[in-house]
Amino acid sequence: MSEEHEADDKDGGPPYAECVLCRKPTEYPKSQKGVTLCPVCEWQEAQRAACSG
């Protein structure tokens, strides 16, 4: 049994773009065009849009 996969999660993958609201890493690469939001801010924005009538 190896625990290497846990270490890969921290520094694996492409460099991620920052969330434009809270500056946390998003699920999008830095090359992503447009506004990038982290999962939490993306969910909050969706809630605001759904409730805005």
Biopython code that builds the backbone (N, CA, C, O; Angstrom):
import numpy as np
from Bio.PDB.StructureBuilder import StructureBuilder

atoms = [
    (1, "MET", "N", (0.834, -1.187, 0.000)),
    (1, "MET", "CA", (0.000, 0.000, 0.000)),
    (1, "MET", "C", (0.873, 1.244, 0.000)),
    (1, "MET", "O", (1.830, 1.340, 0.768)),
    (2, "SER", "N", (0.543, 2.188, -0.858)),
    (2, "SER", "CA", (1.342, 3.394, -0.997)),
    (2, "SER", "C", (0.481, 4.625, -0.745)),
    (2, "SER", "O", (-0.691, 4.672, -1.119)),
    (3, "GLU", "N", (1.086, 5.617, -0.106)),
    (3, "GLU", "CA", (0.373, 6.868, 0.158)),
    (3, "GLU", "C", (0.832, 7.975, -0.779)),
    (3, "GLU", "O", (0.633, 9.152, -0.477)),
    (4, "GLU", "N", (1.435, 7.630, -1.897)),
    (4, "GLU", "CA", (1.929, 8.617, -2.843)),
    (4, "GLU", "C", (0.809, 9.433, -3.469)),
    (4, "GLU", "O", (1.010, 10.600, -3.806)),
    (5, "HIS", "N", (-0.361, 8.841, -3.628)),
    (5, "HIS", "CA", (-1.471, 9.541, -4.268)),
    (5, "HIS", "C", (-1.909, 10.766, -3.472)),
    (5, "HIS", "O", (-2.318, 11.770, -4.056)),
    (6, "GLU", "N", (-1.829, 10.692, -2.151)),
    (6, "GLU", "CA", (-2.203, 11.845, -1.336)),
    (6, "GLU", "C", (-1.248, 13.008, -1.579)),
    (6, "GLU", "O", (-1.682, 14.159, -1.630)),
    (7, "ALA", "N", (0.028, 12.732, -1.729)),
    (7, "ALA", "CA", (1.005, 13.779, -1.984)),
    (7, "ALA", "C", (0.816, 14.378, -3.377)),
    (7, "ALA", "O", (1.069, 15.567, -3.572)),
    (8, "ASP", "N", (0.376, 13.576, -4.347)),
    (8, "ASP", "CA", (0.159, 14.058, -5.707)),
    (8, "ASP", "C", (-0.947, 15.104, -5.774)),
    (8, "ASP", "O", (-0.898, 15.998, -6.619)),
    (9, "ASP", "N", (-1.935, 15.005, -4.903)),
    (9, "ASP", "CA", (-3.057, 15.942, -4.924)),
    (9, "ASP", "C", (-2.613, 17.370, -4.611)),
    (9, "ASP", "O", (-3.222, 18.320, -5.102)),
    (10, "LYS", "N", (-1.579, 17.536, -3.815)),
    (10, "LYS", "CA", (-1.145, 18.869, -3.400)),
    (10, "LYS", "C", (-0.439, 19.623, -4.519)),
    (10, "LYS", "O", (-0.677, 20.815, -4.709)),
    (11, "ASP", "N", (0.432, 18.935, -5.265)),
    (11, "ASP", "CA", (1.189, 19.642, -6.277)),
    (11, "ASP", "C", (0.982, 19.086, -7.677)),
    (11, "ASP", "O", (1.738, 19.421, -8.589)),
    (12, "GLY", "N", (-0.023, 18.247, -7.864)),
    (12, "GLY", "CA", (-0.305, 17.710, -9.186)),
    (12, "GLY", "C", (-1.259, 18.605, -9.951)),
    (12, "GLY", "O", (-1.967, 19.420, -9.359)),
    (13, "GLY", "N", (-1.279, 18.454, -11.254)),
    (13, "GLY", "CA", (-2.211, 19.212, -12.076)),
    (13, "GLY", "C", (-1.640, 20.525, -12.548)),
    (13, "GLY", "O", (-0.532, 20.908, -12.171)),
    (14, "PRO", "N", (-2.402, 21.215, -13.378)),
    (14, "PRO", "CA", (-1.941, 22.487, -13.935)),
    (14, "PRO", "C", (-1.964, 23.597, -12.876)),
    (14, "PRO", "O", (-2.596, 23.447, -11.831)),
    (15, "PRO", "N", (-1.276, 24.705, -13.150)),
    (15, "PRO", "CA", (-1.404, 25.835, -12.222)),
    (15, "PRO", "C", (-2.830, 26.378, -12.324)),
    (15, "PRO", "O", (-3.298, 26.708, -13.414)),
    (16, "TYR", "N", (-3.503, 26.467, -11.205)),
    (16, "TYR", "CA", (-4.904, 26.870, -11.205)),
    (16, "TYR", "C", (-5.064, 28.378, -11.065)),
    (16, "TYR", "O", (-4.266, 29.038, -10.399)),
    (17, "ALA", "N", (-6.096, 28.915, -11.695)),
    (17, "ALA", "CA", (-6.414, 30.337, -11.603)),
    (17, "ALA", "C", (-6.949, 30.657, -10.213)),
    (17, "ALA", "O", (-7.502, 29.788, -9.539)),
    (18, "GLU", "N", (-6.783, 31.906, -9.787)),
    (18, "GLU", "CA", (-7.334, 32.352, -8.508)),
    (18, "GLU", "C", (-8.792, 32.747, -8.680)),
    (18, "GLU", "O", (-9.191, 33.230, -9.739)),
    (19, "CYS", "N", (-9.578, 32.544, -7.645)),
    (19, "CYS", "CA", (-10.953, 33.024, -7.617)),
    (19, "CYS", "C", (-10.906, 34.553, -7.605)),
    (19, "CYS", "O", (-10.120, 35.139, -6.860)),
    (20, "VAL", "N", (-11.727, 35.196, -8.410)),
    (20, "VAL", "CA", (-11.711, 36.664, -8.471)),
    (20, "VAL", "C", (-12.334, 37.303, -7.232)),
    (20, "VAL", "O", (-12.163, 38.501, -7.008)),
    (21, "LEU", "N", (-13.046, 36.529, -6.431)),
    (21, "LEU", "CA", (-13.672, 37.078, -5.230)),
    (21, "LEU", "C", (-12.860, 36.829, -3.963)),
    (21, "LEU", "O", (-12.656, 37.749, -3.170)),
    (22, "CYS", "N", (-12.394, 35.593, -3.762)),
    (22, "CYS", "CA", (-11.718, 35.267, -2.501)),
    (22, "CYS", "C", (-10.250, 34.885, -2.667)),
    (22, "CYS", "O", (-9.565, 34.659, -1.670)),
    (23, "ARG", "N", (-9.749, 34.806, -3.901)),
    (23, "ARG", "CA", (-8.349, 34.499, -4.210)),
    (23, "ARG", "C", (-7.933, 33.059, -3.913)),
    (23, "ARG", "O", (-6.741, 32.755, -3.961)),
    (24, "LYS", "N", (-8.877, 32.160, -3.608)),
    (24, "LYS", "CA", (-8.541, 30.749, -3.421)),
    (24, "LYS", "C", (-8.390, 30.103, -4.794)),
    (24, "LYS", "O", (-8.917, 30.622, -5.778)),
    (25, "PRO", "N", (-7.677, 28.975, -4.876)),
    (25, "PRO", "CA", (-7.525, 28.293, -6.175)),
    (25, "PRO", "C", (-8.873, 27.793, -6.692)),
    (25, "PRO", "O", (-9.719, 27.341, -5.921)),
    (26, "THR", "N", (-9.055, 27.881, -7.987)),
    (26, "THR", "CA", (-10.279, 27.397, -8.613)),
    (26, "THR", "C", (-10.024, 26.031, -9.246)),
    (26, "THR", "O", (-8.935, 25.472, -9.109)),
    (27, "GLU", "N", (-11.011, 25.505, -9.925)),
    (27, "GLU", "CA", (-10.864, 24.248, -10.652)),
    (27, "GLU", "C", (-10.418, 24.499, -12.086)),
    (27, "GLU", "O", (-10.294, 23.561, -12.873)),
    (28, "TYR", "N", (-10.177, 25.766, -12.429)),
    (28, "TYR", "CA", (-9.840, 26.142, -13.798)),
    (28, "TYR", "C", (-8.349, 26.425, -13.937)),
    (28, "TYR", "O", (-7.735, 26.951, -13.009)),
    (29, "PRO", "N", (-7.761, 26.086, -15.078)),
    (29, "PRO", "CA", (-6.345, 26.419, -15.288)),
    (29, "PRO", "C", (-6.163, 27.928, -15.439)),
    (29, "PRO", "O", (-7.117, 28.645, -15.738)),
    (30, "LYS", "N", (-4.943, 28.403, -15.233)),
    (30, "LYS", "CA", (-4.665, 29.841, -15.358)),
    (30, "LYS", "C", (-4.953, 30.362, -16.754)),
    (30, "LYS", "O", (-5.183, 31.558, -16.934)),
    (31, "SER", "N", (-4.945, 29.477, -17.745)),
    (31, "SER", "CA", (-5.203, 29.898, -19.126)),
    (31, "SER", "C", (-6.687, 30.106, -19.412)),
    (31, "SER", "O", (-7.045, 30.522, -20.514)),
    (32, "GLN", "N", (-7.557, 29.825, -18.441)),
    (32, "GLN", "CA", (-9.005, 29.982, -18.610)),
    (32, "GLN", "C", (-9.350, 31.445, -18.835)),
    (32, "GLN", "O", (-8.895, 32.312, -18.088)),
    (33, "LYS", "N", (-10.147, 31.726, -19.852)),
    (33, "LYS", "CA", (-10.574, 33.095, -20.145)),
    (33, "LYS", "C", (-11.785, 33.446, -19.290)),
    (33, "LYS", "O", (-12.577, 32.571, -18.940)),
    (34, "GLY", "N", (-11.926, 34.709, -18.959)),
    (34, "GLY", "CA", (-13.105, 35.191, -18.255)),
    (34, "GLY", "C", (-12.971, 35.121, -16.745)),
    (34, "GLY", "O", (-11.881, 34.913, -16.212)),
    (35, "VAL", "N", (-14.098, 35.298, -16.061)),
    (35, "VAL", "CA", (-14.153, 35.320, -14.608)),
    (35, "VAL", "C", (-14.049, 33.891, -14.088)),
    (35, "VAL", "O", (-14.792, 33.009, -14.519)),
    (36, "THR", "N", (-13.121, 33.668, -13.161)),
    (36, "THR", "CA", (-12.971, 32.343, -12.560)),
    (36, "THR", "C", (-13.343, 32.418, -11.090)),
    (36, "THR", "O", (-12.884, 33.302, -10.367)),
    (37, "LEU", "N", (-14.170, 31.490, -10.657)),
    (37, "LEU", "CA", (-14.617, 31.433, -9.272)),
    (37, "LEU", "C", (-14.290, 30.067, -8.680)),
    (37, "LEU", "O", (-14.313, 29.059, -9.386)),
    (38, "CYS", "N", (-13.984, 30.034, -7.375)),
    (38, "CYS", "CA", (-13.780, 28.761, -6.691)),
    (38, "CYS", "C", (-15.153, 28.095, -6.535)),
    (38, "CYS", "O", (-16.176, 28.759, -6.708)),
    (39, "PRO", "N", (-15.194, 26.810, -6.214)),
    (39, "PRO", "CA", (-16.492, 26.135, -6.084)),
    (39, "PRO", "C", (-17.447, 26.802, -5.094)),
    (39, "PRO", "O", (-18.651, 26.849, -5.343)),
    (40, "VAL", "N", (-16.932, 27.317, -3.981)),
    (40, "VAL", "CA", (-17.790, 27.953, -2.971)),
    (40, "VAL", "C", (-18.399, 29.241, -3.517)),
    (40, "VAL", "O", (-19.609, 29.444, -3.416)),
    (41, "CYS", "N", (-17.575, 30.109, -4.092)),
    (41, "CYS", "CA", (-18.084, 31.371, -4.639)),
    (41, "CYS", "C", (-19.002, 31.119, -5.833)),
    (41, "CYS", "O", (-19.989, 31.829, -6.020)),
    (42, "GLU", "N", (-18.678, 30.111, -6.638)),
    (42, "GLU", "CA", (-19.519, 29.768, -7.779)),
    (42, "GLU", "C", (-20.911, 29.354, -7.310)),
    (42, "GLU", "O", (-21.914, 29.750, -7.904)),
    (43, "TRP", "N", (-20.969, 28.558, -6.246)),
    (43, "TRP", "CA", (-22.253, 28.121, -5.687)),
    (43, "TRP", "C", (-23.021, 29.320, -5.121)),
    (43, "TRP", "O", (-24.230, 29.437, -5.321)),
    (44, "GLN", "N", (-22.314, 30.208, -4.416)),
    (44, "GLN", "CA", (-22.973, 31.381, -3.843)),
    (44, "GLN", "C", (-23.529, 32.299, -4.932)),
    (44, "GLN", "O", (-24.629, 32.833, -4.790)),
    (45, "GLU", "N", (-22.787, 32.479, -6.000)),
    (45, "GLU", "CA", (-23.267, 33.299, -7.121)),
    (45, "GLU", "C", (-24.501, 32.666, -7.760)),
    (45, "GLU", "O", (-25.436, 33.374, -8.136)),
    (46, "ALA", "N", (-24.512, 31.355, -7.885)),
    (46, "ALA", "CA", (-25.674, 30.653, -8.448)),
    (46, "ALA", "C", (-26.902, 30.838, -7.558)),
    (46, "ALA", "O", (-28.014, 30.999, -8.061)),
    (47, "GLN", "N", (-26.706, 30.814, -6.240)),
    (47, "GLN", "CA", (-27.810, 31.034, -5.301)),
    (47, "GLN", "C", (-28.362, 32.460, -5.434)),
    (47, "GLN", "O", (-29.577, 32.660, -5.423)),
    (48, "ARG", "N", (-27.473, 33.442, -5.557)),
    (48, "ARG", "CA", (-27.918, 34.825, -5.713)),
    (48, "ARG", "C", (-28.718, 34.994, -7.001)),
    (48, "ARG", "O", (-29.752, 35.662, -7.005)),
    (49, "ALA", "N", (-28.250, 34.399, -8.087)),
    (49, "ALA", "CA", (-28.940, 34.512, -9.358)),
    (49, "ALA", "C", (-30.288, 33.814, -9.333)),
    (49, "ALA", "O", (-31.246, 34.297, -9.936)),
    (50, "ALA", "N", (-30.373, 32.690, -8.647)),
    (50, "ALA", "CA", (-31.625, 31.936, -8.579)),
    (50, "ALA", "C", (-32.680, 32.660, -7.738)),
    (50, "ALA", "O", (-33.877, 32.542, -8.001)),
    (51, "CYS", "N", (-32.240, 33.391, -6.752)),
    (51, "CYS", "CA", (-33.165, 34.059, -5.832)),
    (51, "CYS", "C", (-33.461, 35.510, -6.238)),
    (51, "CYS", "O", (-34.261, 36.183, -5.587)),
    (52, "SER", "N", (-32.824, 35.988, -7.301)),
    (52, "SER", "CA", (-32.988, 37.400, -7.641)),
    (52, "SER", "C", (-34.291, 37.704, -8.361)),
    (52, "SER", "O", (-34.605, 38.866, -8.619)),
    (53, "GLY", "N", (-35.034, 36.688, -8.680)),
    (53, "GLY", "CA", (-36.371, 36.870, -9.174)),
    (53, "GLY", "C", (-36.538, 37.034, -10.608)),
    (53, "GLY", "O", (-37.662, 37.193, -11.085)),
]
sb = StructureBuilder()
sb.init_structure("model")
sb.init_model(0)
sb.init_chain("A")
sb.init_seg("    ")
for serial, (resi, resn, name, xyz) in enumerate(atoms, 1):
    if name == "N":
        sb.init_residue(resn, " ", resi, " ")
    sb.init_atom(name, np.array(xyz, "f"), 0.0, 1.0, " ", f" {name:<3s}", serial, name[0])
structure = sb.get_structure()
